């Protein structure tokens, strides 16, 4: 197992654009991305789709709960 398989990046940022940017810049370094509550409430459920489209290989957990 690689180190990336054990790491999660918390996307506790104010906009979906910044979250997408973080995902693109860190592809391969993290296996899971956590979408923060503030971001989810501001952007709605489409933030999940956009984070995955930006390059997250696994569906991210929301608020720390996997779905």
CNS distance restraints for C-alpha pairs under 8 A (distance, minus, plus):
assign (resid   1 and name CA) (resid   5 and name CA) 6.55 0.50 0.50
assign (resid   2 and name CA) (resid   6 and name CA) 7.53 0.50 0.50
assign (resid   3 and name CA) (resid   7 and name CA) 6.77 0.50 0.50
assign (resid   3 and name CA) (resid  29 and name CA) 7.99 0.50 0.50
assign (resid   4 and name CA) (resid  28 and name CA) 6.81 0.50 0.50
assign (resid   4 and name CA) (resid  29 and name CA) 5.06 0.50 0.50
assign (resid   4 and name CA) (resid  30 and name CA) 4.70 0.50 0.50
assign (resid   4 and name CA) (resid  31 and name CA) 5.65 0.50 0.50
assign (resid   5 and name CA) (resid  30 and name CA) 6.63 0.50 0.50
assign (resid   5 and name CA) (resid  31 and name CA) 5.13 0.50 0.50
assign (resid   5 and name CA) (resid  32 and name CA) 8.00 0.50 0.50
assign (resid   6 and name CA) (resid  30 and name CA) 7.56 0.50 0.50
assign (resid   6 and name CA) (resid  31 and name CA) 6.96 0.50 0.50
assign (resid   7 and name CA) (resid  29 and name CA) 7.68 0.50 0.50
assign (resid   7 and name CA) (resid  30 and name CA) 5.17 0.50 0.50
assign (resid   7 and name CA) (resid  31 and name CA) 6.12 0.50 0.50
assign (resid   7 and name CA) (resid  32 and name CA) 6.73 0.50 0.50
assign (resid   8 and name CA) (resid  30 and name CA) 5.63 0.50 0.50
assign (resid   8 and name CA) (resid  31 and name CA) 6.29 0.50 0.50
assign (resid   8 and name CA) (resid  32 and name CA) 4.69 0.50 0.50
assign (resid   8 and name CA) (resid  33 and name CA) 5.43 0.50 0.50
assign (resid   8 and name CA) (resid  34 and name CA) 6.89 0.50 0.50
assign (resid   9 and name CA) (resid  30 and name CA) 6.51 0.50 0.50
assign (resid   9 and name CA) (resid  32 and name CA) 6.53 0.50 0.50
assign (resid   9 and name CA) (resid  33 and name CA) 4.89 0.50 0.50
assign (resid   9 and name CA) (resid  34 and name CA) 6.15 0.50 0.50
assign (resid  10 and name CA) (resid  33 and name CA) 5.88 0.50 0.50
assign (resid  10 and name CA) (resid  34 and name CA) 4.64 0.50 0.50
assign (resid  10 and name CA) (resid  35 and name CA) 6.31 0.50 0.50
assign (resid  10 and name CA) (resid  36 and name CA) 6.79 0.50 0.50
assign (resid  11 and name CA) (resid  19 and name CA) 5.83 0.50 0.50
assign (resid  11 and name CA) (resid  22 and name CA) 7.73 0.50 0.50
assign (resid  11 and name CA) (resid  33 and name CA) 6.65 0.50 0.50
assign (resid  11 and name CA) (resid  34 and name CA) 5.66 0.50 0.50
assign (resid  11 and name CA) (resid  35 and name CA) 5.02 0.50 0.50
assign (resid  11 and name CA) (resid  36 and name CA) 5.72 0.50 0.50
assign (resid  12 and name CA) (resid  19 and name CA) 7.99 0.50 0.50
assign (resid  12 and name CA) (resid  35 and name CA) 6.57 0.50 0.50
assign (resid  12 and name CA) (resid  36 and name CA) 4.73 0.50 0.50
assign (resid  12 and name CA) (resid  37 and name CA) 7.76 0.50 0.50
assign (resid  12 and name CA) (resid  38 and name CA) 7.34 0.50 0.50
assign (resid  12 and name CA) (resid  39 and name CA) 6.82 0.50 0.50
assign (resid  13 and name CA) (resid  18 and name CA) 6.52 0.50 0.50
assign (resid  13 and name CA) (resid  19 and name CA) 6.38 0.50 0.50
assign (resid  13 and name CA) (resid  36 and name CA) 7.33 0.50 0.50
assign (resid  13 and name CA) (resid  38 and name CA) 7.82 0.50 0.50
assign (resid  13 and name CA) (resid  39 and name CA) 6.37 0.50 0.50
assign (resid  14 and name CA) (resid  18 and name CA) 7.37 0.50 0.50
assign (resid  14 and name CA) (resid  38 and name CA) 6.95 0.50 0.50
assign (resid  14 and name CA) (resid  39 and name CA) 5.57 0.50 0.50
assign (resid  14 and name CA) (resid  42 and name CA) 7.83 0.50 0.50
assign (resid  15 and name CA) (resid  19 and name CA) 6.54 0.50 0.50
assign (resid  15 and name CA) (resid  39 and name CA) 6.26 0.50 0.50
assign (resid  15 and name CA) (resid  42 and name CA) 7.73 0.50 0.50
assign (resid  15 and name CA) (resid  43 and name CA) 7.43 0.50 0.50
assign (resid  16 and name CA) (resid  20 and name CA) 6.08 0.50 0.50
assign (resid  16 and name CA) (resid  39 and name CA) 7.05 0.50 0.50
assign (resid  16 and name CA) (resid  43 and name CA) 6.90 0.50 0.50
assign (resid  16 and name CA) (resid  47 and name CA) 6.22 0.50 0.50
assign (resid  16 and name CA) (resid  50 and name CA) 7.61 0.50 0.50
assign (resid  16 and name CA) (resid  51 and name CA) 7.82 0.50 0.50
assign (resid  17 and name CA) (resid  21 and name CA) 6.20 0.50 0.50
assign (resid  18 and name CA) (resid  22 and name CA) 6.25 0.50 0.50
assign (resid  19 and name CA) (resid  23 and name CA) 6.29 0.50 0.50
assign (resid  19 and name CA) (resid  51 and name CA) 6.91 0.50 0.50
assign (resid  20 and name CA) (resid  24 and name CA) 6.19 0.50 0.50
assign (resid  20 and name CA) (resid  50 and name CA) 7.03 0.50 0.50
assign (resid  20 and name CA) (resid  51 and name CA) 5.59 0.50 0.50
assign (resid  20 and name CA) (resid  54 and name CA) 5.46 0.50 0.50
assign (resid  21 and name CA) (resid  25 and name CA) 6.15 0.50 0.50
assign (resid  21 and name CA) (resid  54 and name CA) 7.78 0.50 0.50
assign (resid  22 and name CA) (resid  26 and name CA) 6.07 0.50 0.50
assign (resid  23 and name CA) (resid  27 and name CA) 5.92 0.50 0.50
assign (resid  23 and name CA) (resid  33 and name CA) 7.91 0.50 0.50
assign (resid  23 and name CA) (resid  51 and name CA) 6.97 0.50 0.50
assign (resid  23 and name CA) (resid  54 and name CA) 6.24 0.50 0.50
assign (resid  23 and name CA) (resid  55 and name CA) 6.25 0.50 0.50
assign (resid  23 and name CA) (resid  56 and name CA) 6.41 0.50 0.50
assign (resid  24 and name CA) (resid  54 and name CA) 5.93 0.50 0.50
assign (resid  24 and name CA) (resid  55 and name CA) 6.09 0.50 0.50
assign (resid  26 and name CA) (resid  30 and name CA) 6.82 0.50 0.50
assign (resid  27 and name CA) (resid  55 and name CA) 6.57 0.50 0.50
assign (resid  27 and name CA) (resid  56 and name CA) 7.07 0.50 0.50
assign (resid  31 and name CA) (resid  56 and name CA) 7.63 0.50 0.50
assign (resid  31 and name CA) (resid  57 and name CA) 7.13 0.50 0.50
assign (resid  31 and name CA) (resid  58 and name CA) 6.95 0.50 0.50
assign (resid  32 and name CA) (resid  56 and name CA) 7.31 0.50 0.50
assign (resid  32 and name CA) (resid  57 and name CA) 7.89 0.50 0.50
assign (resid  32 and name CA) (resid  58 and name CA) 6.35 0.50 0.50
assign (resid  32 and name CA) (resid  59 and name CA) 7.70 0.50 0.50
assign (resid  32 and name CA) (resid  60 and name CA) 5.84 0.50 0.50
assign (resid  32 and name CA) (resid  61 and name CA) 7.53 0.50 0.50
assign (resid  33 and name CA) (resid  56 and name CA) 7.09 0.50 0.50
assign (resid  33 and name CA) (resid  60 and name CA) 5.05 0.50 0.50
assign (resid  33 and name CA) (resid  61 and name CA) 6.76 0.50 0.50
assign (resid  34 and name CA) (resid  60 and name CA) 5.61 0.50 0.50
assign (resid  34 and name CA) (resid  61 and name CA) 5.15 0.50 0.50
assign (resid  34 and name CA) (resid  62 and name CA) 5.81 0.50 0.50
assign (resid  34 and name CA) (resid  63 and name CA) 6.64 0.50 0.50
assign (resid  34 and name CA) (resid  64 and name CA) 6.24 0.50 0.50
assign (resid  35 and name CA) (resid  39 and name CA) 6.76 0.50 0.50
assign (resid  35 and name CA) (resid  40 and name CA) 6.63 0.50 0.50
assign (resid  35 and name CA) (resid  48 and name CA) 7.73 0.50 0.50
assign (resid  35 and name CA) (resid  60 and name CA) 6.95 0.50 0.50
assign (resid  35 and name CA) (resid  61 and name CA) 6.61 0.50 0.50
assign (resid  35 and name CA) (resid  62 and name CA) 5.16 0.50 0.50
assign (resid  35 and name CA) (resid  63 and name CA) 6.23 0.50 0.50
assign (resid  35 and name CA) (resid  64 and name CA) 7.90 0.50 0.50
assign (resid  36 and name CA) (resid  40 and name CA) 6.23 0.50 0.50
assign (resid  36 and name CA) (resid  62 and name CA) 6.82 0.50 0.50
assign (resid  36 and name CA) (resid  63 and name CA) 5.70 0.50 0.50
assign (resid  37 and name CA) (resid  41 and name CA) 6.05 0.50 0.50
assign (resid  37 and name CA) (resid  62 and name CA) 7.45 0.50 0.50
assign (resid  37 and name CA) (resid  63 and name CA) 5.79 0.50 0.50
assign (resid  38 and name CA) (resid  42 and name CA) 6.10 0.50 0.50
assign (resid  39 and name CA) (resid  43 and name CA) 5.96 0.50 0.50
assign (resid  39 and name CA) (resid  44 and name CA) 7.84 0.50 0.50
assign (resid  39 and name CA) (resid  47 and name CA) 7.92 0.50 0.50
assign (resid  40 and name CA) (resid  44 and name CA) 5.12 0.50 0.50
assign (resid  40 and name CA) (resid  45 and name CA) 6.56 0.50 0.50
assign (resid  40 and name CA) (resid  47 and name CA) 6.63 0.50 0.50
assign (resid  40 and name CA) (resid  62 and name CA) 7.93 0.50 0.50
assign (resid  43 and name CA) (resid  47 and name CA) 5.98 0.50 0.50
assign (resid  45 and name CA) (resid  49 and name CA) 7.55 0.50 0.50
assign (resid  46 and name CA) (resid  50 and name CA) 6.31 0.50 0.50
assign (resid  47 and name CA) (resid  51 and name CA) 6.08 0.50 0.50
assign (resid  48 and name CA) (resid  52 and name CA) 6.31 0.50 0.50
assign (resid  48 and name CA) (resid  59 and name CA) 7.51 0.50 0.50
assign (resid  48 and name CA) (resid  60 and name CA) 7.05 0.50 0.50
assign (resid  49 and name CA) (resid  53 and name CA) 6.08 0.50 0.50
assign (resid  50 and name CA) (resid  54 and name CA) 6.07 0.50 0.50
assign (resid  51 and name CA) (resid  55 and name CA) 6.75 0.50 0.50
assign (resid  51 and name CA) (resid  56 and name CA) 6.12 0.50 0.50
assign (resid  52 and name CA) (resid  56 and name CA) 4.55 0.50 0.50
assign (resid  52 and name CA) (resid  57 and name CA) 6.55 0.50 0.50
assign (resid  52 and name CA) (resid  58 and name CA) 7.26 0.50 0.50
assign (resid  52 and name CA) (resid  59 and name CA) 6.48 0.50 0.50
assign (resid  52 and name CA) (resid  60 and name CA) 7.68 0.50 0.50
assign (resid  56 and name CA) (resid  60 and name CA) 7.45 0.50 0.50
assign (resid  59 and name CA) (resid  67 and name CA) 7.81 0.50 0.50
assign (resid  60 and name CA) (resid  66 and name CA) 7.09 0.50 0.50
assign (resid  60 and name CA) (resid  67 and name CA) 7.93 0.50 0.50
assign (resid  61 and name CA) (resid  65 and name CA) 5.24 0.50 0.50
assign (resid  61 and name CA) (resid  66 and name CA) 4.34 0.50 0.50
assign (resid  61 and name CA) (resid  67 and name CA) 6.23 0.50 0.50
assign (resid  62 and name CA) (resid  66 and name CA) 6.62 0.50 0.50
assign (resid  62 and name CA) (resid  67 and name CA) 7.71 0.50 0.50
